[in-house]
């Protein structure tokens, strides 16, 4: 799902799970994912996404959020 777009955009180290590639992953159960944000409170985190990995670093580990600045905006 992400390998082909990354390849077309010339991002050689993204889009696939391979050694040496930048890994951005979200682990979730589609039956339990739910958006909790509302218009009055738009910054509420969703539920049902227990693990998030950004650039190979775990930033969401169950109930713990690690505010590690490991991601960056991809402009190409």
C-alpha positions in Angstrom: 0.0 0.0 0.0 2.9 2.4 0.6 5.8 0.8 -1.4 4.5 1.8 -4.8 3.8 5.5 -3.9 7.1 5.8 -2.2 8.9 4.3 -5.3 7.0 6.7 -7.6 8.1 9.6 -5.5 11.7 8.5 -5.5 11.8 7.7 -1.8 14.3 4.8 -1.9 14.3 4.1 1.9 10.5 4.2 2.6 7.3 2.3 2.0 8.6 -1.2 2.7 9.5 -3.2 5.9 13.2 -3.9 5.1 16.4 -3.6 7.0 17.8 -0.1 6.7 14.5 1.5 5.7 12.7 4.2 7.7 9.8 2.4 9.5 6.5 4.2 10.2 4.0 1.7 11.5 0.6 1.9 13.3 -0.6 -1.4 14.9 -4.3 -1.5 15.4 -7.4 -3.7 15.5 -10.0 -2.3 13.1 -12.8 -3.5 15.3 -11.7 -1.3 18.2 -10.4 1.9 16.5 -12.5 4.9 17.4 -12.0 8.6 17.0 -12.5 10.4 20.3 -11.9 14.0 19.0 -14.8 16.4 18.9 -15.2 20.0 17.7 -15.0 21.4 21.2 -12.0 19.0 22.1 -10.2 18.3 18.8 -6.9 17.1 20.4 -8.2 13.9 21.9 -6.3 10.8 20.8 -8.1 7.9 19.1 -8.6 4.6 21.0 -7.7 1.2 19.6 -4.2 2.1 18.3 -1.9 0.6 21.0 1.4 0.9 19.1 2.9 3.6 16.8 6.5 3.5 15.4 7.9 6.6 13.7 11.2 6.3 11.8 12.0 3.1 13.8 11.3 4.6 17.2 8.3 3.5 19.3 6.3 6.7 20.2 3.1 5.0 21.4 3.6 1.9 23.6 0.2 1.0 25.0 -0.8 3.8 27.4 2.6 5.5 27.2 3.3 8.2 24.7 7.0 9.1 24.2 7.4 12.6 22.8 10.5 11.9 20.9 11.1 14.2 17.9 11.9 11.4 15.4 9.6 12.2 12.5 9.9 14.8 9.8 7.8 16.3 7.0 8.3 14.6 3.7 8.2 17.2 1.0 8.9 15.0 -2.0 
